Structures are given as structure tokens and as C-alpha cells.
Amino acid sequence: MAEGKEAPVLRIAVVDDEAEQRELIESFLARFACEQRREIIVDTYCNGFDFLSVFDQRYDAVFLDIQMPDANGIQVAEEIRAIDQRVKIIFITNLGQYAVQGYAVRAMDFIVKPLEWESFSEKMRLFCRDYDDEQPRFITIHNADGLVRLRTDRILFAELINRKLHVHTLDGDYSVYESLTDFENKLNDDRRFFRCHASAVVSLMYVERVTGNSAIVPGGEVPISKQKRTAFMQALAGQLAGGKLR
């Protein structure tokens, strides 16, 4: 996380009618939390009805068994999506036939039984990476008015003009005497930003289109150097594939 912030606490629900599976997932989550040094709060439910009776927007992820006797996981997921569009749904199944239905409720992933630690931990790493990327982050800059705290997800781009850095955001523009490299370091390897030119950093979230050697963003054009163009287009494609663009 940026500027040394601790990773946010995760709240995860496990919904499975088999006690053995619930205990296994709970133990995997405890092991992952220990290895990654982050706090994870886990609630377990033995059926979909019990889970839906208390479900609200408190959870960040739901591990959901597809084959349950009372209400299958697809039906439960449909009810979840009627309440919460944000929560990540990870299906647990021993069948691949539900993949198409999973897309309909925007399932993040599937875990196939029997559960194995290596596969489980890799999916959790991907989930945590995407989850952390979505959390509001802040950096500070020092302009003529003093310290200004900026939300990184509201930064459009930054450009260096005549040794002065101009930071363009949805909330206004700020000018500071700071190197572009120092500004880039504050972003702490945030994958949403790309150094597309020696004099510019752009947020991939706000790129509307690419014309010639320029990225078009709200309120401006950002230059793309010939040396950076291929890597920039790959990074932009990666953001599009991950559904991260507006």
C-alpha cells in the first residue's frame, strides 16, 4: 500500500454445506493471513439461506459452494448481486459446467474440489492485489499553499514543464517544484499509472483513446514516447482486460 499504509482488513464469508470444506477453507485463510501478515475476518455459513438472511455489504469476498441442497450457489450469487455489486464471488465446485452461469453473476473465479493450498493461495494473492488496487490511496504534494493531500484515483496525469511539475486531477490542477521521478515514487508502483514519456505520467484509468503518439484523457493530451509506446499499449490492454478502466 502507498506511503507505508497497512493493508486493509479483509472480511470474508465461506458458504458451504460440508463442515469439512468450511474448516479447510477457514484453515487456508488463516494460513494465508499469517504468511501475508494481514488480518482476515472469516464468517462461515452451512447453507445459502442462513447466509442471505444476514447478508449485507459487510463482506469483501464470498467463497460459495455451487452444489448445496437448499439453494445452489448460482441462485445465492444472484441474490448477492441484487444487493451488492462490489463483493467478489469465488465459486467452489467439482464441476466445470457452471462457468457460463458464473459469468452472468460476475464471479471472480472458480476453485475446483479437492482444494489444494497452492491453487488457493495463488487465487487469494490475485484477489488481494486487485482489492488493494481498488482502495482509495493518498499522496501528499507541497505547493505554494502548503501541503495538499491527493487521492490517487482522482489523478489524471502529471507533466513536467520548465522544471515545474503540473499535476492534473478531477478536483483541479496543482503546480509544484518536484521531480517527476519523485512524484512517480510516491505512487509506490501503482499499476494504474504509467510513465509514458520522460516528462509525463498518466493514469491508465482515464485514457479515453490513443491518437498517434498521444493519450487522450479528460482535459488534455499526454505524450507517449516512441520508446515507451509498445509497453504503454500493453499496460493499457492489461487494464482493459482486467476491467479497471472507467
Secondary structure, 3 states (H helix, E strand, C coil): CHHHCCCCCEEEEEECCCHHHHHHHHHHHHHHHHHHCCCEEEEEECCHHHHHHHCCCCCCEEEEECCCCCCCHHHHHHHHHHHCCCCEEEEEECCCCCHHHHHHCCCCEEEECCCCHHHHHHHHHHHHHHHHHHCCCEEEEEECCEEEEEEHHHEEEEEEECCEEEEEECCEEEEECCCHHHHHHHCCCCCCEEEEECCEEEEHHHCCEEECCEEEECCEEEECCHHHHHHHHHHHHHHHHCCCCC
